[in-house]
Amino acid sequence: MSPPPPPQRGFILANRYRLLDLLGQGGMGLVYRADHVGLGVEVAVKIMANHAHDDPDGDLRFHREARLAAALHHPHAVRVFDFGASDGYLFLAMPLLQGETLRARLRRARTLPVQTVARLGAQVASALAAAHAVPLVHRDIKPDNVFLERLPEAQEHAVVMDFGLAVPIDEQGELTRHGEVFGTPNYMPPEQAKGHRVGPPADVYALGCVLFELLTGYPPFLGKALEVLTKHLVEPAPSLHGLCAAPLPPDLERLVARMLRKSPEERPEAGAVQATLERLAAPNVTLGSGPMPRLARMVDAALPVEAGSAQGALSVRGGALASEIVLALRAKGISVVDPDADPSAADVVLLLGASPGKVAAWTGKGQAILADTDPRDMARMSELLRAGAHGVVGHPLTLEGVLKAVQRALRRKGRGR
């Protein structure tokens, strides 16, 4: 039996949703502005598109979108509060957001200011970190699926939408057959382009493509679909350096470069991306332009340090420290090794955004291991320490917090813990 035609304006769905304007169309459905006839409030209703019925698993995918979006409670992820079947239509209902998609904003502005990119990117990364903890992977992060919601008397914020391709990490075989490719070519990680199973690093790669586009006006690779997919597979991502109208913070350039690495294992986790972008979204710390020794003395004078400071080398994995923190460490005799260098030469390794499992799986050569965490989250802090961390650094990462944690780790390492 063929599906019914798209409903017209004024149609009352499931005896409670009066359909008004067609707001847009996604991969799996049509989105309408609707009026809840019982409550008298406006909502957004998504109805499964006719072409989705051609997919034998289309109804299961649509149901999965509703189920997964309903299970993810996060201020930067769309919320689904109703799902059902009526009059031949499958539908789900969501709050009606005021604003526009990130794609619509880019059509007008082409690029966004650096701090705006960092702020919105941090919000998307926070939603992805929450999704990955469920654990599920979105698989279709792109400007079309990020909504810029206008809030009363507040800055607009980002909301991740369209979980039509989202899938629990441990259930990918259920609706994904080997070799099938889902997603959008301009933002597709290499492993997804190959039709392989994907995990959280796939979303990090896609977000890296989005950040690249917000800063430059175009995604990392251009061309026809097959050409773009091939570039994702074999070509190194172009560097942001020199591609933007305004100078970029080096930490942002390095972060995006790591997010776009071909190997999923080499990309930072979403939590580390969030932490770095939140720091970059804050007002910049200006240290001046004098010679390095003078800058080191300025930082040194402002920073209380424990007596008997220890010296050594630090490797940071999964993100980057602010330049002023690196400078302060250097002033105290603690060198920060290049992020692309072999971390085995370091005395201390700081794993940014790492889960307890990743801490436990770290295979270094006797280094002291540090991890970052919310200092209010005592349960996570205990888990990190039980997993083998020698210490933790609380959010936000400050000069004093990082320096003291590294010094303590070096001293414990010198005493054999």
C-alpha positions as CSV (number, residue, x, y, z in Angstrom):
1,M,0.0,0.0,0.0
2,S,1.4,3.4,-1.0
3,P,1.9,6.1,1.6
4,P,-0.6,9.0,1.6
5,P,0.4,12.3,0.0
6,P,1.9,15.0,2.3
7,P,-0.8,16.5,4.5
8,Q,-2.1,20.0,3.6
9,R,-2.3,23.1,5.9
10,G,-5.1,22.8,8.4
11,F,-5.0,19.0,8.6
12,I,-5.4,17.7,12.2
13,L,-3.0,14.9,12.9
14,A,-3.8,12.3,15.6
15,N,-6.7,14.5,16.8
16,R,-4.3,16.9,18.5
17,Y,-1.9,18.6,16.0
18,R,-3.3,21.1,13.5
19,L,-0.6,21.5,10.8
20,L,0.3,25.0,9.7
21,D,3.4,26.0,7.7
22,L,5.9,23.6,6.2
23,L,9.2,24.6,7.9
24,G,11.6,22.4,6.0
25,Q,12.4,18.9,4.8
26,G,15.1,16.6,6.1
27,G,16.5,13.2,5.0
28,M,13.7,11.3,6.8
29,G,10.7,13.7,6.9
30,L,8.8,16.9,6.6
31,V,8.8,19.4,9.5
32,Y,5.7,21.5,10.1
33,R,4.8,24.3,12.5
34,A,1.7,23.0,14.2
35,D,-0.8,24.0,16.9
36,H,-1.6,21.6,19.7
37,V,-5.4,21.9,19.6
38,G,-5.8,20.8,23.3
39,L,-3.1,22.9,24.8
40,G,-3.2,25.9,22.5
41,V,0.6,26.0,22.0
42,E,2.7,25.8,18.9
43,V,5.0,22.8,18.4
44,A,7.1,21.3,15.5
45,V,5.8,18.1,14.0
46,K,8.0,15.9,11.8
47,I,6.2,13.5,9.5
48,M,8.0,10.6,7.8
49,A,8.6,11.5,4.1
50,N,7.1,9.4,1.4
51,H,10.5,8.5,-0.1
52,A,11.5,7.1,3.3
53,H,8.8,4.4,2.9
54,D,10.9,3.0,0.0
55,D,13.5,1.9,2.5
56,P,12.3,-1.4,4.1
57,D,13.8,-0.2,7.4
58,G,12.5,3.4,7.0
59,D,9.8,3.1,9.7
60,L,12.3,1.5,12.1
61,R,14.8,4.3,11.5
62,F,12.1,7.0,12.1
63,H,11.1,5.3,15.3
64,R,14.7,5.0,16.4
65,E,15.1,8.8,15.8
66,A,12.2,9.5,18.1
67,R,13.4,7.0,20.8
68,L,17.0,8.2,20.8
69,A,16.2,12.0,20.8
70,A,13.7,11.4,23.6
71,A,16.4,9.6,25.7
72,L,18.9,12.4,25.3
73,H,18.2,15.2,27.8
74,H,20.6,18.0,27.0
75,P,20.1,21.8,26.5
76,H,21.9,21.6,23.2
77,A,20.0,18.6,21.7
78,V,16.5,18.6,20.3
79,R,13.9,17.1,22.6
80,V,11.2,14.7,21.3
81,F,8.1,14.5,23.5
82,D,5.6,12.6,21.4
83,F,5.6,9.8,18.8
84,G,2.9,7.9,17.0
85,A,1.2,6.7,13.9
86,S,-2.1,8.2,12.6
87,D,-4.0,8.5,9.3
88,G,-1.2,6.6,7.6
89,Y,1.5,8.9,8.8
90,L,4.4,8.2,11.2
91,F,5.1,11.4,13.2
92,L,7.1,12.8,16.1
93,A,6.6,16.1,18.0
94,M,9.2,18.5,19.3
95,P,9.3,22.0,20.8
96,L,9.1,24.8,18.2
97,L,12.4,26.6,18.2
98,Q,12.7,30.2,17.2
99,G,15.6,31.1,15.0
100,E,17.3,29.6,12.0
101,T,19.6,26.8,11.0
102,L,23.4,27.3,10.9
103,R,23.2,26.7,7.2
104,A,20.8,29.6,6.8
105,R,23.1,31.8,8.8
106,L,26.1,30.9,6.6
107,R,24.1,31.8,3.4
108,R,23.9,35.3,4.7
109,A,27.2,35.7,6.6
110,R,29.5,33.2,4.9
111,T,31.8,33.1,7.9
112,L,31.3,33.8,11.7
113,P,33.6,35.6,14.2
114,V,36.1,33.4,15.9
115,Q,34.6,33.7,19.4
116,T,31.1,32.9,18.0
117,V,32.5,29.8,16.2
118,A,34.1,28.7,19.5
119,R,31.0,29.3,21.5
120,L,28.6,27.5,19.2
121,G,31.1,24.7,18.5
122,A,31.5,24.2,22.3
123,Q,27.7,23.8,22.6
124,V,27.5,21.3,19.8
125,A,30.5,19.4,21.2
126,S,28.7,19.3,24.6
127,A,25.6,17.7,23.0
128,L,27.8,15.2,21.3
129,A,29.7,14.3,24.5
130,A,26.3,13.7,26.1
131,A,25.2,11.5,23.2
132,H,28.5,9.6,23.2
133,A,28.0,8.8,26.9
134,V,24.6,7.2,26.2
135,P,26.3,5.8,24.0
136,L,25.1,6.8,20.5
137,V,26.7,8.5,17.5
138,H,24.8,11.1,15.5
139,R,26.5,10.3,12.1
140,D,25.2,13.4,10.3
141,I,26.6,16.6,11.9
142,K,26.4,19.5,9.5
143,P,25.2,23.1,9.4
144,D,21.8,22.0,8.3
145,N,21.4,19.9,11.5
146,V,22.5,22.7,13.9
147,F,19.7,25.1,14.9
148,L,20.5,28.6,16.2
149,E,17.8,29.1,18.8
150,R,16.9,32.7,19.8
151,L,16.3,32.9,23.5
152,P,14.5,35.8,25.3
153,E,17.0,38.3,26.7
154,A,20.0,35.9,26.0
155,Q,22.5,35.0,23.4
156,E,21.3,32.5,20.8
157,H,22.5,29.0,21.3
158,A,23.1,25.9,19.2
159,V,20.7,22.9,19.2
160,V,21.7,19.6,17.5
161,M,18.8,18.3,15.5
162,D,17.8,15.4,13.2
163,F,18.8,12.2,14.8
164,G,17.5,10.2,11.8
165,L,20.9,8.6,11.3
166,A,21.9,8.3,14.9
167,V,22.6,4.8,16.1
168,P,23.6,3.2,19.4
169,I,27.3,2.4,19.1
170,D,26.7,-1.3,20.0
171,E,23.7,-1.7,17.7
172,Q,25.1,-0.5,14.3
173,G,24.5,-3.9,12.6
174,E,20.8,-3.7,13.2
175,L,19.9,-1.2,10.5
176,T,23.3,-0.6,8.8
177,R,24.4,-3.2,6.3
178,H,28.1,-3.6,5.6
179,G,29.2,-1.2,2.8
180,E,26.2,1.1,3.1
181,V,27.2,4.8,3.3
182,F,24.9,7.2,5.2
183,G,25.6,10.9,5.8
184,T,26.6,14.0,3.9
185,P,29.8,13.9,1.8
186,N,31.2,17.3,2.8
187,Y,31.3,16.3,6.5
188,M,31.9,12.6,6.3
189,P,34.8,11.0,8.1
190,P,36.9,8.4,6.2
191,E,35.6,5.4,8.2
192,Q,32.0,6.4,7.4
193,A,32.9,7.0,3.7
194,K,34.1,3.4,3.6
195,G,30.9,2.1,5.0
196,H,32.5,0.9,8.2
197,R,31.1,0.9,11.7
198,V,31.6,4.3,13.2
199,G,32.0,5.6,16.8
200,P,32.2,9.0,18.5
201,P,35.3,10.1,16.6
202,A,33.1,10.2,13.4
203,D,31.0,13.0,15.0
204,V,34.2,14.8,16.1
205,Y,35.5,14.7,12.5
206,A,32.2,16.0,11.1
207,L,32.2,18.9,13.7
208,G,35.8,19.7,12.6
209,C,34.5,20.1,9.1
210,V,31.8,22.4,10.3
211,L,34.2,24.5,12.3
212,F,36.5,24.7,9.2
213,E,33.5,26.0,7.1
214,L,32.4,28.5,9.8
215,L,35.9,30.0,9.8
216,T,36.7,29.9,6.1
217,G,33.3,29.9,4.3
218,Y,33.7,26.4,2.8
219,P,34.2,22.9,4.0
220,P,37.7,21.3,3.9
221,F,37.1,19.5,0.6
222,L,35.2,20.6,-2.5
223,G,34.0,18.9,-5.6
224,K,31.4,16.3,-6.7
225,A,30.2,13.8,-4.1
226,L,32.5,10.9,-5.1
227,E,35.5,13.3,-5.5
228,V,34.9,14.7,-2.0
229,L,34.6,11.3,-0.5
230,T,37.9,10.3,-2.1
231,K,39.6,13.4,-0.7
232,H,38.3,12.5,2.8
233,L,39.9,9.1,2.4
234,V,43.3,10.0,1.0
235,E,44.1,13.7,1.2
236,P,45.3,15.5,4.3
237,A,42.9,18.2,5.5
238,P,44.1,21.7,4.5
239,S,45.5,23.8,7.3
240,L,43.4,26.8,8.5
241,H,46.6,28.9,8.6
242,G,46.3,31.7,6.2
243,L,42.8,30.7,4.9
244,C,40.8,33.1,7.2
245,A,40.3,36.8,6.9
246,A,41.2,37.4,10.5
247,P,44.1,35.7,12.4
248,L,43.2,32.6,14.3
249,P,44.4,31.5,17.8
250,P,47.0,28.8,17.2
251,D,45.1,26.6,19.7
252,L,42.1,26.7,17.4
253,E,44.1,25.8,14.3
254,R,45.7,22.9,16.1
255,L,42.3,21.7,17.5
256,V,40.6,21.6,14.1
257,A,43.6,19.9,12.6
258,R,43.4,17.1,15.2
259,M,39.7,16.8,14.7
260,L,40.3,16.2,11.0
261,R,42.9,13.5,11.3
262,K,42.2,10.4,9.2
263,S,42.7,7.9,12.0
264,P,39.8,8.0,14.5
265,E,42.1,7.1,17.4
266,E,44.1,10.3,16.8
267,R,41.1,12.7,17.2
268,P,40.2,14.3,20.5
269,E,37.1,13.2,22.3
270,A,34.1,15.5,22.2
271,G,34.6,16.5,25.8
272,A,38.1,17.7,25.1
273,V,36.8,19.7,22.1
274,Q,34.2,21.3,24.3
275,A,36.7,22.3,26.9
276,T,39.1,23.8,24.4
277,L,36.4,25.7,22.6
278,E,34.9,27.0,25.8
279,R,38.2,28.5,26.7
280,L,38.7,30.0,23.3
281,A,35.2,31.5,23.5
282,A,36.1,33.5,26.6
283,P,37.7,36.9,26.3
284,N,41.3,36.4,25.1
285,V,44.2,36.8,27.5
286,T,46.7,39.3,26.1
287,L,50.3,38.7,27.2
288,G,51.8,41.5,25.0
289,S,54.5,41.2,22.3
290,G,57.7,41.6,24.3
291,P,60.6,39.0,24.3
292,M,59.8,35.6,25.7
293,P,62.0,36.0,28.9
294,R,60.0,39.1,29.9
295,L,56.7,37.3,29.3
296,A,57.9,34.4,31.4
297,R,58.7,36.7,34.3
298,M,55.3,38.3,34.0
299,V,53.5,35.0,34.2
300,D,55.9,33.8,36.9
301,A,55.2,36.8,39.1
302,A,51.4,36.4,38.9
303,L,51.3,32.7,39.6
304,P,51.5,31.1,43.1
305,V,53.6,28.0,42.9
306,E,54.3,25.2,45.5
307,A,57.7,25.2,47.1
308,G,60.3,22.8,45.8
309,S,58.9,22.8,42.2
310,A,59.7,19.8,40.1
311,Q,61.0,19.9,36.5
312,G,60.3,17.6,33.6
313,A,58.4,17.2,30.3
314,L,54.7,17.1,29.7
315,S,52.7,15.6,26.8
316,V,49.1,16.7,26.3
317,R,46.8,14.3,24.4
318,G,43.2,14.9,23.2
319,G,43.4,18.6,23.1
320,A,45.7,21.6,23.6
321,L,46.6,23.9,26.5
322,A,46.3,27.6,26.3
323,S,49.5,29.3,25.2
324,E,49.7,31.2,28.5
325,I,49.6,27.9,30.4
326,V,52.4,26.5,28.2
327,L,54.4,29.6,28.9
328,A,53.9,29.4,32.7
329,L,55.0,25.7,32.6
330,R,58.1,26.6,30.6
331,A,58.9,29.4,33.1
332,K,58.9,26.7,35.9
333,G,61.2,24.3,34.0
334,I,58.4,22.1,32.6
335,S,58.6,21.7,28.9
336,V,55.5,20.8,26.8
337,V,56.4,18.4,24.1
338,D,55.1,18.8,20.6
339,P,51.6,17.2,20.3
340,D,52.7,15.3,17.2
341,A,55.8,13.9,18.9
342,D,56.1,10.5,20.6
343,P,54.6,11.0,24.1
344,S,56.9,8.3,25.6
345,A,59.6,10.9,26.0
346,A,57.5,12.9,28.5
347,D,57.5,12.4,32.3
348,V,53.8,13.4,32.6
349,V,50.9,12.8,30.2
350,L,47.7,14.9,30.5
351,L,44.7,13.1,28.9
352,L,42.1,15.8,28.1
353,G,38.5,14.6,28.0
354,A,39.5,11.0,28.6
355,S,37.1,8.4,30.1
356,P,38.3,6.2,32.9
357,G,38.5,3.4,30.4
358,K,40.9,5.4,28.3
359,V,43.0,6.2,31.3
360,A,43.2,2.6,32.2
361,A,44.1,1.6,28.7
362,W,47.0,4.2,28.4
363,T,50.1,2.3,27.4
364,G,52.9,4.8,28.2
365,K,56.4,4.1,29.5
366,G,56.1,4.8,33.2
367,Q,54.7,8.3,32.8
368,A,52.5,9.9,35.5
369,I,49.0,10.2,34.1
370,L,46.7,13.2,34.7
371,A,43.1,13.6,33.6
372,D,40.8,16.6,33.6
373,T,37.3,16.6,35.2
374,D,34.6,18.8,36.8
375,P,35.8,19.1,40.4
376,R,32.2,18.8,41.6
377,D,31.9,15.4,40.0
378,M,33.3,13.3,42.8
379,A,32.2,10.0,41.3
380,R,34.1,10.7,38.0
381,M,37.1,11.9,39.9
382,S,37.2,8.6,41.9
383,E,36.8,6.6,38.8
384,L,39.7,8.3,37.1
385,L,41.9,7.8,40.1
386,R,40.9,4.1,40.4
387,A,41.6,3.7,36.6
388,G,45.2,4.7,37.2
389,A,45.4,8.5,37.0
390,H,48.1,10.0,39.3
391,G,46.0,13.1,39.7
392,V,43.2,15.3,38.2
393,V,43.0,18.8,37.0
394,G,39.7,20.6,37.6
395,H,37.7,22.6,35.1
396,P,38.2,25.2,34.0
397,L,41.9,24.6,33.3
398,T,43.7,27.4,35.0
399,L,47.4,28.3,35.1
400,E,47.6,27.5,38.8
401,G,45.6,24.3,38.6
402,V,47.6,22.7,35.7
403,L,51.0,23.8,37.1
404,K,50.3,22.4,40.6
405,A,48.9,19.1,39.2
406,V,52.0,18.6,37.0
407,Q,54.4,19.5,39.8
408,R,52.7,17.0,42.2
409,A,52.7,14.3,39.5
410,L,56.4,14.9,38.9
411,R,57.3,14.7,42.6
412,R,55.2,11.5,43.0
413,K,56.8,10.0,39.9
414,G,60.2,10.8,41.4
415,R,59.3,9.0,44.6
416,G,58.0,6.0,42.7
417,R,54.4,7.3,43.5
